[in-house]
Amino acid sequence: MEESKDQSHERELLARIELKDQRALREFHTVYGRRIYAFALRRLRDPDEAETIVSDTLFEIWKHPSGFRGESRFSTWLLGIARYKVLMLLRARPPQHEELDETMPDKGLGSFETFANKELLGGLLRCMEQLGEIHRECLHLVLFEERSLYEVAAIQQCPENTAKTRLFHARRRIKDCVSLLLDRGH
């Protein structure tokens, strides 16, 4: 299998970084920094924390450039490192619920409908929080980031069938939880 031009450039950059070539690291940052930043910002919603993830990811690559063995796409490997850094940061912070108001659609609904929708959205958030971290992440990657099961498996570092099973169980738990909420009237 012949390497593409991008793949050979990525390997060349990593080889130079292995030799502690700082210009190669700067070039790596120029080429991939925005992508890492966007990835982190989508999850963290904080520009400063997203910048921290970029720095931490680049530092990890500086320390271990030989970590990429070509077993997955380069971008999957790179974002897998960023994902781990994001998870470590998220584990260190307490859960936040303020973002519900920002994401609540307002289509000219009356106060009762708006209240009911907020209650339902709050219930849905509680259902999501009941999922284990790995199931919640799997569901998020598929539904909100439109990742394929292959990509989810690579990001979560598991077989594709495991990712499929995680997604199945996450969807079923959310469905059961929401059904209970609706039956109880939130």
C-alpha positions as CSV (number, residue, x, y, z in Angstrom):
1,M,0.0,0.0,0.0
2,E,1.5,3.3,-1.1
3,E,1.5,6.2,1.4
4,S,-0.3,9.4,0.4
5,K,1.6,12.7,0.3
6,D,0.0,13.7,3.6
7,Q,0.9,10.5,5.3
8,S,4.5,10.8,4.2
9,H,4.6,14.4,5.4
10,E,3.1,13.4,8.8
11,R,5.7,10.6,9.2
12,E,8.5,13.0,8.2
13,L,7.4,15.5,10.7
14,L,7.2,12.9,13.5
15,A,10.7,11.6,12.6
16,R,12.1,15.2,12.8
17,I,10.3,15.7,16.2
18,E,11.8,12.4,17.4
19,L,15.2,14.1,16.7
20,K,13.9,17.0,18.9
21,D,13.7,19.4,15.9
22,Q,11.8,22.4,17.3
23,R,11.0,23.8,13.8
24,A,9.2,20.5,13.1
25,L,7.1,20.9,16.2
26,R,6.2,24.5,15.2
27,E,5.3,23.2,11.7
28,F,3.2,20.4,13.3
29,H,1.5,23.1,15.4
30,T,0.8,25.2,12.3
31,V,-0.6,22.2,10.4
32,Y,-2.6,20.5,13.2
33,G,-3.1,23.1,16.0
34,R,-6.4,24.4,14.7
35,R,-7.9,21.0,14.3
36,I,-6.9,20.0,17.8
37,Y,-8.3,23.4,19.1
38,A,-11.6,22.9,17.3
39,F,-11.9,19.3,18.6
40,A,-11.2,20.5,22.2
41,L,-13.4,23.6,22.0
42,R,-16.4,21.5,20.9
43,R,-16.1,19.4,24.1
44,L,-15.0,22.0,26.6
45,R,-16.7,25.2,25.3
46,D,-13.8,27.2,26.8
47,P,-11.2,28.8,24.6
48,D,-8.5,28.9,27.3
49,E,-9.0,25.2,28.1
50,A,-9.0,24.3,24.4
51,E,-5.6,26.1,24.1
52,T,-4.4,24.1,27.1
53,I,-5.4,20.9,25.3
54,V,-3.5,22.0,22.2
55,S,-0.4,22.6,24.3
56,D,-0.8,19.3,26.2
57,T,-1.3,17.3,23.0
58,L,1.7,18.9,21.4
59,F,3.8,18.2,24.5
60,E,2.7,14.6,24.4
61,I,3.7,14.3,20.8
62,W,7.1,16.0,21.6
63,K,7.7,13.4,24.3
64,H,6.4,10.3,22.3
65,P,6.4,11.0,18.5
66,S,7.0,7.3,17.9
67,G,3.5,6.6,19.4
68,F,2.0,6.7,15.9
69,R,2.5,3.3,14.4
70,G,0.2,3.6,11.4
71,E,-2.4,1.2,12.8
72,S,-5.1,3.9,12.3
73,R,-5.5,7.1,10.4
74,F,-3.1,9.8,11.6
75,S,-5.9,12.2,12.5
76,T,-7.6,9.5,14.6
77,W,-4.4,8.9,16.6
78,L,-3.8,12.7,17.0
79,L,-7.4,13.3,18.2
80,G,-7.2,10.3,20.4
81,I,-4.4,12.0,22.3
82,A,-6.4,15.2,22.5
83,R,-9.5,13.2,23.6
84,Y,-7.5,11.7,26.5
85,K,-6.3,15.2,27.6
86,V,-9.9,16.6,27.4
87,L,-11.2,13.7,29.5
88,M,-8.5,14.3,32.1
89,L,-9.5,18.0,32.3
90,L,-13.3,17.2,32.4
91,R,-12.7,14.7,35.3
92,A,-11.1,17.5,37.2
93,R,-14.0,19.9,36.9
94,P,-17.4,19.7,38.6
95,P,-20.5,19.1,36.3
96,Q,-22.1,22.2,35.0
97,H,-25.8,22.7,34.1
98,E,-25.8,26.4,33.1
99,E,-25.4,25.6,29.4
100,L,-28.9,24.3,29.2
101,D,-30.3,27.8,29.0
102,E,-28.0,28.6,26.1
103,T,-29.0,25.5,24.1
104,M,-32.7,25.7,24.7
105,P,-34.4,26.6,21.5
106,D,-37.0,29.5,21.8
107,K,-39.5,29.4,19.0
108,G,-41.9,31.9,20.4
109,L,-43.3,29.5,22.9
110,G,-45.4,30.5,25.8
111,S,-44.0,30.4,29.3
112,F,-45.7,27.0,30.1
113,E,-44.3,25.4,27.0
114,T,-40.8,26.9,27.6
115,F,-40.9,25.7,31.2
116,A,-42.0,22.2,30.0
117,N,-39.3,22.0,27.4
118,K,-36.7,23.1,30.0
119,E,-37.9,20.4,32.3
120,L,-37.7,17.8,29.6
121,L,-34.3,19.0,28.6
122,G,-33.2,18.9,32.2
123,G,-34.5,15.4,32.5
124,L,-32.7,14.4,29.3
125,L,-29.5,15.8,30.8
126,R,-30.0,13.8,34.0
127,C,-30.5,10.7,31.8
128,M,-27.3,11.4,30.0
129,E,-25.5,11.8,33.3
130,Q,-26.7,8.4,34.4
131,L,-24.8,6.8,31.6
132,G,-21.2,5.8,32.3
133,E,-18.6,8.1,30.9
134,I,-17.6,5.7,28.0
135,H,-21.2,5.2,26.9
136,R,-22.0,8.9,27.1
137,E,-18.9,9.7,25.0
138,C,-19.8,7.1,22.4
139,L,-23.4,8.5,22.1
140,H,-22.0,12.0,21.8
141,L,-19.5,11.1,19.1
142,V,-22.1,9.4,17.0
143,L,-25.1,11.8,17.5
144,F,-23.5,15.2,17.8
145,E,-20.2,14.8,16.0
146,E,-21.5,12.4,13.3
147,R,-18.6,10.0,13.7
148,S,-18.7,6.6,12.2
149,L,-18.5,3.5,14.5
150,Y,-15.0,2.9,13.0
151,E,-13.9,6.3,14.2
152,V,-15.6,5.9,17.6
153,A,-13.7,2.6,18.0
154,A,-10.4,4.2,17.2
155,I,-11.0,7.2,19.5
156,Q,-12.1,5.0,22.3
157,Q,-9.4,2.5,21.5
158,C,-11.7,-0.5,21.4
159,P,-12.9,-3.0,18.7
160,E,-15.6,-1.6,16.4
161,N,-18.1,-4.2,17.7
162,T,-17.5,-2.9,21.2
163,A,-18.3,0.6,20.1
164,K,-21.5,-0.7,18.4
165,T,-22.5,-2.5,21.6
166,R,-21.8,0.6,23.7
167,L,-23.9,2.7,21.4
168,F,-26.8,0.2,21.5
169,H,-26.8,0.1,25.3
170,A,-26.5,3.9,25.6
171,R,-29.4,4.5,23.3
172,R,-31.5,1.9,25.1
173,R,-30.7,3.4,28.5
174,I,-31.6,6.9,27.3
175,K,-34.8,5.6,25.8
176,D,-35.8,3.8,29.0
177,C,-34.9,6.8,31.1
178,V,-36.8,9.3,29.0
179,S,-39.8,7.0,28.9
180,L,-39.8,7.0,32.7
181,L,-39.6,10.8,32.8
182,L,-42.5,11.1,30.4
183,D,-44.6,8.6,32.4
184,R,-43.9,10.5,35.6
185,G,-44.4,13.9,34.0
186,H,-40.7,14.8,34.5
